[in-house]
Amino acid sequence: MINSYQKGKQAGEDGNLDAVRKAIQAYHATYDKYPLNLEELKPLINSELDFSKYDYHPENGTYPKVN
């Protein structure tokens, strides 16, 4: 039962990470630059994600990884 919970939680995290990556791509396509920080993506994601758990590099838009 716990294993199923952990798998579900991981699937949710994977979905969040995918949403952040797509939002970075959309931001770049719109503004021809990468966001300075992930907080700038909030209007694109329409979610209350905790961006502090992602490692993001604005100088090259490197997709975030979970810390």
mmCIF file as gemmi writes it, N, C-alpha and C atoms, coordinates in Angstrom:
data_model
loop_
_atom_site.group_PDB
_atom_site.id
_atom_site.type_symbol
_atom_site.label_atom_id
_atom_site.label_alt_id
_atom_site.label_comp_id
_atom_site.label_asym_id
_atom_site.label_entity_id
_atom_site.label_seq_id
_atom_site.pdbx_PDB_ins_code
_atom_site.Cartn_x
_atom_site.Cartn_y
_atom_site.Cartn_z
_atom_site.occupancy
_atom_site.B_iso_or_equiv
_atom_site.pdbx_formal_charge
_atom_site.auth_seq_id
_atom_site.auth_asym_id
_atom_site.pdbx_PDB_model_num
ATOM 1 N N . MET Axp A 1 ? 0.827 -1.193 0 1 0 ? 1 A 1
ATOM 2 C CA . MET Axp A 1 ? 0 0 0 1 0 ? 1 A 1
ATOM 3 C C . MET Axp A 1 ? 0.871 1.256 0 1 0 ? 1 A 1
ATOM 4 N N . ILE Axp A 2 ? 1.927 1.255 0.797 1 0 ? 2 A 1
ATOM 5 C CA . ILE Axp A 2 ? 2.82 2.404 0.861 1 0 ? 2 A 1
ATOM 6 C C . ILE Axp A 2 ? 3.52 2.591 -0.481 1 0 ? 2 A 1
ATOM 7 N N . ASN Axp A 3 ? 3.903 1.499 -1.113 1 0 ? 3 A 1
ATOM 8 C CA . ASN Axp A 3 ? 4.565 1.572 -2.407 1 0 ? 3 A 1
ATOM 9 C C . ASN Axp A 3 ? 3.657 2.246 -3.442 1 0 ? 3 A 1
ATOM 10 N N . SER Axp A 4 ? 2.368 1.96 -3.417 1 0 ? 4 A 1
ATOM 11 C CA . SER Axp A 4 ? 1.422 2.587 -4.333 1 0 ? 4 A 1
ATOM 12 C C . SER Axp A 4 ? 1.334 4.087 -4.076 1 0 ? 4 A 1
ATOM 13 N N . TYR Axp A 5 ? 1.335 4.473 -2.805 1 0 ? 5 A 1
ATOM 14 C CA . TYR Axp A 5 ? 1.315 5.892 -2.432 1 0 ? 5 A 1
ATOM 15 C C . TYR Axp A 5 ? 2.553 6.594 -2.964 1 0 ? 5 A 1
ATOM 16 N N . GLN Axp A 6 ? 3.714 5.979 -2.776 1 0 ? 6 A 1
ATOM 17 C CA . GLN Axp A 6 ? 4.965 6.583 -3.237 1 0 ? 6 A 1
ATOM 18 C C . GLN Axp A 6 ? 4.994 6.703 -4.758 1 0 ? 6 A 1
ATOM 19 N N . LYS Axp A 7 ? 4.486 5.713 -5.452 1 0 ? 7 A 1
ATOM 20 C CA . LYS Axp A 7 ? 4.421 5.772 -6.912 1 0 ? 7 A 1
ATOM 21 C C . LYS Axp A 7 ? 3.491 6.899 -7.363 1 0 ? 7 A 1
ATOM 22 N N . GLY Axp A 8 ? 2.375 7.046 -6.689 1 0 ? 8 A 1
ATOM 23 C CA . GLY Axp A 8 ? 1.439 8.126 -7.014 1 0 ? 8 A 1
ATOM 24 C C . GLY Axp A 8 ? 2.047 9.49 -6.759 1 0 ? 8 A 1
ATOM 25 N N . LYS Axp A 9 ? 2.742 9.614 -5.652 1 0 ? 9 A 1
ATOM 26 C CA . LYS Axp A 9 ? 3.406 10.874 -5.318 1 0 ? 9 A 1
ATOM 27 C C . LYS Axp A 9 ? 4.468 11.203 -6.357 1 0 ? 9 A 1
ATOM 28 N N . GLN Axp A 10 ? 5.25 10.209 -6.767 1 0 ? 10 A 1
ATOM 29 C CA . GLN Axp A 10 ? 6.29 10.412 -7.78 1 0 ? 10 A 1
ATOM 30 C C . GLN Axp A 10 ? 5.672 10.817 -9.111 1 0 ? 10 A 1
ATOM 31 N N . ALA Axp A 11 ? 4.557 10.216 -9.46 1 0 ? 11 A 1
ATOM 32 C CA . ALA Axp A 11 ? 3.884 10.569 -10.707 1 0 ? 11 A 1
ATOM 33 C C . ALA Axp A 11 ? 3.432 12.027 -10.679 1 0 ? 11 A 1
ATOM 34 N N . GLY Axp A 12 ? 2.964 12.476 -9.525 1 0 ? 12 A 1
ATOM 35 C CA . GLY Axp A 12 ? 2.568 13.882 -9.369 1 0 ? 12 A 1
ATOM 36 C C . GLY Axp A 12 ? 3.759 14.809 -9.521 1 0 ? 12 A 1
ATOM 37 N N . GLU Axp A 13 ? 4.88 14.451 -8.919 1 0 ? 13 A 1
ATOM 38 C CA . GLU Axp A 13 ? 6.101 15.256 -9.037 1 0 ? 13 A 1
ATOM 39 C C . GLU Axp A 13 ? 6.59 15.293 -10.483 1 0 ? 13 A 1
ATOM 40 N N . ASP Axp A 14 ? 6.521 14.173 -11.165 1 0 ? 14 A 1
ATOM 41 C CA . ASP Axp A 14 ? 6.925 14.12 -12.571 1 0 ? 14 A 1
ATOM 42 C C . ASP Axp A 14 ? 6.03 15.03 -13.418 1 0 ? 14 A 1
ATOM 43 N N . GLY Axp A 15 ? 4.745 15.032 -13.115 1 0 ? 15 A 1
ATOM 44 C CA . GLY Axp A 15 ? 3.81 15.899 -13.835 1 0 ? 15 A 1
ATOM 45 C C . GLY Axp A 15 ? 4.103 17.365 -13.586 1 0 ? 15 A 1
ATOM 46 N N . ASN Axp A 16 ? 4.429 17.71 -12.338 1 0 ? 16 A 1
ATOM 47 C CA . ASN Axp A 16 ? 4.774 19.09 -12.008 1 0 ? 16 A 1
ATOM 48 C C . ASN Axp A 16 ? 6.039 19.518 -12.738 1 0 ? 16 A 1
ATOM 49 N N . LEU Axp A 17 ? 7.031 18.66 -12.742 1 0 ? 17 A 1
ATOM 50 C CA . LEU Axp A 17 ? 8.289 18.968 -13.408 1 0 ? 17 A 1
ATOM 51 C C . LEU Axp A 17 ? 8.062 19.176 -14.906 1 0 ? 17 A 1
ATOM 52 N N . ASP Axp A 18 ? 7.234 18.347 -15.495 1 0 ? 18 A 1
ATOM 53 C CA . ASP Axp A 18 ? 6.916 18.489 -16.908 1 0 ? 18 A 1
ATOM 54 C C . ASP Axp A 18 ? 6.209 19.824 -17.175 1 0 ? 18 A 1
ATOM 55 N N . ALA Axp A 19 ? 5.302 20.222 -16.284 1 0 ? 19 A 1
ATOM 56 C CA . ALA Axp A 19 ? 4.6 21.501 -16.433 1 0 ? 19 A 1
ATOM 57 C C . ALA Axp A 19 ? 5.581 22.668 -16.36 1 0 ? 19 A 1
ATOM 58 N N . VAL Axp A 20 ? 6.548 22.598 -15.45 1 0 ? 20 A 1
ATOM 59 C CA . VAL Axp A 20 ? 7.547 23.652 -15.317 1 0 ? 20 A 1
ATOM 60 C C . VAL Axp A 20 ? 8.402 23.719 -16.579 1 0 ? 20 A 1
ATOM 61 N N . ARG Axp A 21 ? 8.822 22.602 -17.078 1 0 ? 21 A 1
ATOM 62 C CA . ARG Axp A 21 ? 9.639 22.573 -18.302 1 0 ? 21 A 1
ATOM 63 C C . ARG Axp A 21 ? 8.884 23.174 -19.488 1 0 ? 21 A 1
ATOM 64 N N . LYS Axp A 22 ? 7.626 22.804 -19.638 1 0 ? 22 A 1
ATOM 65 C CA . LYS Axp A 22 ? 6.822 23.341 -20.737 1 0 ? 22 A 1
ATOM 66 C C . LYS Axp A 22 ? 6.594 24.84 -20.57 1 0 ? 22 A 1
ATOM 67 N N . ALA Axp A 23 ? 6.432 25.295 -19.337 1 0 ? 23 A 1
ATOM 68 C CA . ALA Axp A 23 ? 6.25 26.726 -19.085 1 0 ? 23 A 1
ATOM 69 C C . ALA Axp A 23 ? 7.517 27.5 -19.439 1 0 ? 23 A 1
ATOM 70 N N . ILE Axp A 24 ? 8.687 26.925 -19.159 1 0 ? 24 A 1
ATOM 71 C CA . ILE Axp A 24 ? 9.952 27.569 -19.537 1 0 ? 24 A 1
ATOM 72 C C . ILE Axp A 24 ? 10.023 27.703 -21.054 1 0 ? 24 A 1
ATOM 73 N N . GLN Axp A 25 ? 9.661 26.657 -21.764 1 0 ? 25 A 1
ATOM 74 C CA . GLN Axp A 25 ? 9.668 26.695 -23.223 1 0 ? 25 A 1
ATOM 75 C C . GLN Axp A 25 ? 8.697 27.755 -23.751 1 0 ? 25 A 1
ATOM 76 N N . ALA Axp A 26 ? 7.508 27.809 -23.169 1 0 ? 26 A 1
ATOM 77 C CA . ALA Axp A 26 ? 6.505 28.787 -23.606 1 0 ? 26 A 1
ATOM 78 C C . ALA Axp A 26 ? 6.966 30.213 -23.313 1 0 ? 26 A 1
ATOM 79 N N . TYR Axp A 27 ? 7.573 30.425 -22.156 1 0 ? 27 A 1
ATOM 80 C CA . TYR Axp A 27 ? 8.091 31.749 -21.796 1 0 ? 27 A 1
ATOM 81 C C . TYR Axp A 27 ? 9.155 32.169 -22.797 1 0 ? 27 A 1
ATOM 82 N N . HIS Axp A 28 ? 10.065 31.26 -23.103 1 0 ? 28 A 1
ATOM 83 C CA . HIS Axp A 28 ? 11.139 31.564 -24.044 1 0 ? 28 A 1
ATOM 84 C C . HIS Axp A 28 ? 10.582 31.854 -25.437 1 0 ? 28 A 1
ATOM 85 N N . ALA Axp A 29 ? 9.604 31.102 -25.862 1 0 ? 29 A 1
ATOM 86 C CA . ALA Axp A 29 ? 8.997 31.318 -27.176 1 0 ? 29 A 1
ATOM 87 C C . ALA Axp A 29 ? 8.29 32.669 -27.242 1 0 ? 29 A 1
ATOM 88 N N . THR Axp A 30 ? 7.709 33.099 -26.143 1 0 ? 30 A 1
ATOM 89 C CA . THR Axp A 30 ? 6.98 34.357 -26.103 1 0 ? 30 A 1
ATOM 90 C C . THR Axp A 30 ? 7.898 35.566 -25.999 1 0 ? 30 A 1
ATOM 91 N N . TYR Axp A 31 ? 8.898 35.486 -25.105 1 0 ? 31 A 1
ATOM 92 C CA . TYR Axp A 31 ? 9.731 36.649 -24.79 1 0 ? 31 A 1
ATOM 93 C C . TYR Axp A 31 ? 11.144 36.587 -25.386 1 0 ? 31 A 1
ATOM 94 N N . ASP Axp A 32 ? 11.489 35.513 -26.046 1 0 ? 32 A 1
ATOM 95 C CA . ASP Axp A 32 ? 12.812 35.305 -26.626 1 0 ? 32 A 1
ATOM 96 C C . ASP Axp A 32 ? 13.928 35.44 -25.584 1 0 ? 32 A 1
ATOM 97 N N . LYS Axp A 33 ? 13.613 35.036 -24.373 1 0 ? 33 A 1
ATOM 98 C CA . LYS Axp A 33 ? 14.589 34.984 -23.281 1 0 ? 33 A 1
ATOM 99 C C . LYS Axp A 33 ? 14.048 34.009 -22.245 1 0 ? 33 A 1
ATOM 100 N N . TYR Axp A 34 ? 14.925 33.582 -21.37 1 0 ? 34 A 1
ATOM 101 C CA . TYR Axp A 34 ? 14.502 32.679 -20.311 1 0 ? 34 A 1
ATOM 102 C C . TYR Axp A 34 ? 14.086 33.489 -19.089 1 0 ? 34 A 1
ATOM 103 N N . PRO Axp A 35 ? 13.156 32.971 -18.299 1 0 ? 35 A 1
ATOM 104 C CA . PRO Axp A 35 ? 12.761 33.706 -17.096 1 0 ? 35 A 1
ATOM 105 C C . PRO Axp A 35 ? 13.939 33.821 -16.125 1 0 ? 35 A 1
ATOM 106 N N . LEU Axp A 36 ? 13.996 34.928 -15.414 1 0 ? 36 A 1
ATOM 107 C CA . LEU Axp A 36 ? 15.064 35.128 -14.432 1 0 ? 36 A 1
ATOM 108 C C . LEU Axp A 36 ? 14.941 34.166 -13.274 1 0 ? 36 A 1
ATOM 109 N N . ASN Axp A 37 ? 13.709 33.794 -12.96 1 0 ? 37 A 1
ATOM 110 C CA . ASN Axp A 37 ? 13.456 32.817 -11.902 1 0 ? 37 A 1
ATOM 111 C C . ASN Axp A 37 ? 12.152 32.102 -12.217 1 0 ? 37 A 1
ATOM 112 N N . LEU Axp A 38 ? 11.94 31.017 -11.54 1 0 ? 38 A 1
ATOM 113 C CA . LEU Axp A 38 ? 10.756 30.203 -11.827 1 0 ? 38 A 1
ATOM 114 C C . LEU Axp A 38 ? 9.467 30.862 -11.375 1 0 ? 38 A 1
ATOM 115 N N . GLU Axp A 39 ? 9.55 31.816 -10.467 1 0 ? 39 A 1
ATOM 116 C CA . GLU Axp A 39 ? 8.353 32.529 -10.016 1 0 ? 39 A 1
ATOM 117 C C . GLU Axp A 39 ? 7.674 33.249 -11.191 1 0 ? 39 A 1
ATOM 118 N N . GLU Axp A 40 ? 8.444 33.633 -12.196 1 0 ? 40 A 1
ATOM 119 C CA . GLU Axp A 40 ? 7.886 34.31 -13.365 1 0 ? 40 A 1
ATOM 120 C C . GLU Axp A 40 ? 6.962 33.394 -14.169 1 0 ? 40 A 1
ATOM 121 N N . LEU Axp A 41 ? 7.01 32.115 -13.891 1 0 ? 41 A 1
ATOM 122 C CA . LEU Axp A 41 ? 6.189 31.154 -14.629 1 0 ? 41 A 1
ATOM 123 C C . LEU Axp A 41 ? 4.798 30.981 -14.039 1 0 ? 41 A 1
ATOM 124 N N . LYS Axp A 42 ? 4.562 31.516 -12.859 1 0 ? 42 A 1
ATOM 125 C CA . LYS Axp A 42 ? 3.277 31.299 -12.196 1 0 ? 42 A 1
ATOM 126 C C . LYS Axp A 42 ? 2.076 31.625 -13.079 1 0 ? 42 A 1
ATOM 127 N N . PRO Axp A 43 ? 2.093 32.734 -13.831 1 0 ? 43 A 1
ATOM 128 C CA . PRO Axp A 43 ? 0.928 33.005 -14.688 1 0 ? 43 A 1
ATOM 129 C C . PRO Axp A 43 ? 0.722 31.953 -15.788 1 0 ? 43 A 1
ATOM 130 N N . LEU Axp A 44 ? 1.784 31.303 -16.188 1 0 ? 44 A 1
ATOM 131 C CA . LEU Axp A 44 ? 1.672 30.288 -17.247 1 0 ? 44 A 1
ATOM 132 C C . LEU Axp A 44 ? 1.211 28.946 -16.708 1 0 ? 44 A 1
ATOM 133 N N . ILE Axp A 45 ? 1.529 28.669 -15.466 1 0 ? 45 A 1
ATOM 134 C CA . ILE Axp A 45 ? 1.214 27.358 -14.896 1 0 ? 45 A 1
ATOM 135 C C . ILE Axp A 45 ? -0.131 27.359 -14.171 1 0 ? 45 A 1
ATOM 136 N N . ASN Axp A 46 ? -0.523 28.498 -13.617 1 0 ? 46 A 1
ATOM 137 C CA . ASN Axp A 46 ? -1.775 28.6 -12.867 1 0 ? 46 A 1
ATOM 138 C C . ASN Axp A 46 ? -1.854 27.563 -11.754 1 0 ? 46 A 1
ATOM 139 N N . SER Axp A 47 ? -0.778 27.478 -11.003 1 0 ? 47 A 1
ATOM 140 C CA . SER Axp A 47 ? -0.708 26.503 -9.924 1 0 ? 47 A 1
ATOM 141 C C . SER Axp A 47 ? 0.119 27.072 -8.786 1 0 ? 47 A 1
ATOM 142 N N . GLU Axp A 48 ? -0.047 26.518 -7.643 1 0 ? 48 A 1
ATOM 143 C CA . GLU Axp A 48 ? 0.728 26.931 -6.47 1 0 ? 48 A 1
ATOM 144 C C . GLU Axp A 48 ? 1.869 25.949 -6.232 1 0 ? 48 A 1
ATOM 145 N N . LEU Axp A 49 ? 2.691 25.748 -7.235 1 0 ? 49 A 1
ATOM 146 C CA . LEU Axp A 49 ? 3.836 24.853 -7.09 1 0 ? 49 A 1
ATOM 147 C C . LEU Axp A 49 ? 4.886 25.475 -6.187 1 0 ? 49 A 1
ATOM 148 N N . ASP Axp A 50 ? 5.617 24.616 -5.497 1 0 ? 50 A 1
ATOM 149 C CA . ASP Axp A 50 ? 6.744 25.051 -4.677 1 0 ? 50 A 1
ATOM 150 C C . ASP Axp A 50 ? 7.989 25.032 -5.562 1 0 ? 50 A 1
ATOM 151 N N . PHE Axp A 51 ? 8.338 26.191 -6.119 1 0 ? 51 A 1
ATOM 152 C CA . PHE Axp A 51 ? 9.46 26.269 -7.042 1 0 ? 51 A 1
ATOM 153 C C . PHE Axp A 51 ? 10.808 26.128 -6.333 1 0 ? 51 A 1
ATOM 154 N N . SER Axp A 52 ? 10.833 26.224 -5.025 1 0 ? 52 A 1
ATOM 155 C CA . SER Axp A 52 ? 12.103 26.151 -4.292 1 0 ? 52 A 1
ATOM 156 C C . SER Axp A 52 ? 12.76 24.776 -4.397 1 0 ? 52 A 1
ATOM 157 N N . LYS Axp A 53 ? 12.007 23.77 -4.769 1 0 ? 53 A 1
ATOM 158 C CA . LYS Axp A 53 ? 12.598 22.432 -4.843 1 0 ? 53 A 1
ATOM 159 C C . LYS Axp A 53 ? 13.223 22.12 -6.204 1 0 ? 53 A 1
ATOM 160 N N . TYR Axp A 54 ? 13.208 23.104 -7.112 1 0 ? 54 A 1
ATOM 161 C CA . TYR Axp A 54 ? 13.777 22.9 -8.429 1 0 ? 54 A 1
ATOM 162 C C . TYR Axp A 54 ? 15.086 23.665 -8.585 1 0 ? 54 A 1
ATOM 163 N N . ASP Axp A 55 ? 16.02 23.059 -9.257 1 0 ? 55 A 1
ATOM 164 C CA . ASP Axp A 55 ? 17.308 23.671 -9.564 1 0 ? 55 A 1
ATOM 165 C C . ASP Axp A 55 ? 17.202 24.233 -10.978 1 0 ? 55 A 1
ATOM 166 N N . TYR Axp A 56 ? 17.241 25.558 -11.099 1 0 ? 56 A 1
ATOM 167 C CA . TYR Axp A 56 ? 17.038 26.219 -12.387 1 0 ? 56 A 1
ATOM 168 C C . TYR Axp A 56 ? 18.178 27.179 -12.663 1 0 ? 56 A 1
ATOM 169 N N . HIS Axp A 57 ? 18.611 27.236 -13.923 1 0 ? 57 A 1
ATOM 170 C CA . HIS Axp A 57 ? 19.71 28.115 -14.333 1 0 ? 57 A 1
ATOM 171 C C . HIS Axp A 57 ? 19.196 29.085 -15.398 1 0 ? 57 A 1
ATOM 172 N N . PRO Axp A 58 ? 18.881 30.334 -15.013 1 0 ? 58 A 1
ATOM 173 C CA . PRO Axp A 58 ? 18.27 31.276 -15.947 1 0 ? 58 A 1
ATOM 174 C C . PRO Axp A 58 ? 19.178 31.73 -17.082 1 0 ? 58 A 1
ATOM 175 N N . GLU Axp A 59 ? 20.483 31.614 -16.921 1 0 ? 59 A 1
ATOM 176 C CA . GLU Axp A 59 ? 21.377 32.073 -17.977 1 0 ? 59 A 1
ATOM 177 C C . GLU Axp A 59 ? 21.249 31.256 -19.253 1 0 ? 59 A 1
ATOM 178 N N . ASN Axp A 60 ? 20.839 30.002 -19.122 1 0 ? 60 A 1
ATOM 179 C CA . ASN Axp A 60 ? 20.676 29.183 -20.321 1 0 ? 60 A 1
ATOM 180 C C . ASN Axp A 60 ? 19.35 28.422 -20.349 1 0 ? 60 A 1
ATOM 181 N N . GLY Axp A 61 ? 18.499 28.672 -19.363 1 0 ? 61 A 1
ATOM 182 C CA . GLY Axp A 61 ? 17.188 28.041 -19.334 1 0 ? 61 A 1
ATOM 183 C C . GLY Axp A 61 ? 17.233 26.551 -19.094 1 0 ? 61 A 1
ATOM 184 N N . THR Axp A 62 ? 18.332 26.086 -18.494 1 0 ? 62 A 1
ATOM 185 C CA . THR Axp A 62 ? 18.442 24.659 -18.218 1 0 ? 62 A 1
ATOM 186 C C . THR Axp A 62 ? 17.212 24.212 -17.452 1 0 ? 62 A 1
ATOM 187 N N . TYR Axp A 63 ? 16.599 23.178 -17.955 1 0 ? 63 A 1
ATOM 188 C CA . TYR Axp A 63 ? 15.396 22.677 -17.316 1 0 ? 63 A 1
ATOM 189 C C . TYR Axp A 63 ? 15.69 22.274 -15.884 1 0 ? 63 A 1
ATOM 190 N N . PRO Axp A 64 ? 14.726 22.532 -15.04 1 0 ? 64 A 1
ATOM 191 C CA . PRO Axp A 64 ? 14.963 22.245 -13.615 1 0 ? 64 A 1
ATOM 192 C C . PRO Axp A 64 ? 15.005 20.754 -13.301 1 0 ? 64 A 1
ATOM 193 N N . LYS Axp A 65 ? 15.715 20.487 -12.263 1 0 ? 65 A 1
ATOM 194 C CA . LYS Axp A 65 ? 15.745 19.145 -11.679 1 0 ? 65 A 1
ATOM 195 C C . LYS Axp A 65 ? 15.316 19.289 -10.227 1 0 ? 65 A 1
ATOM 196 N N . VAL Axp A 66 ? 14.708 18.292 -9.704 1 0 ? 66 A 1
ATOM 197 C CA . VAL Axp A 66 ? 14.308 18.337 -8.304 1 0 ? 66 A 1
ATOM 198 C C . VAL Axp A 66 ? 15.553 18.255 -7.446 1 0 ? 66 A 1
ATOM 199 N N . ASN Axp A 67 ? 15.676 19.182 -6.5 1 0 ? 67 A 1
ATOM 200 C CA . ASN Axp A 67 ? 16.815 19.183 -5.565 1 0 ? 67 A 1
ATOM 201 C C . ASN Axp A 67 ? 16.769 17.992 -4.661 1 0 ? 67 A 1
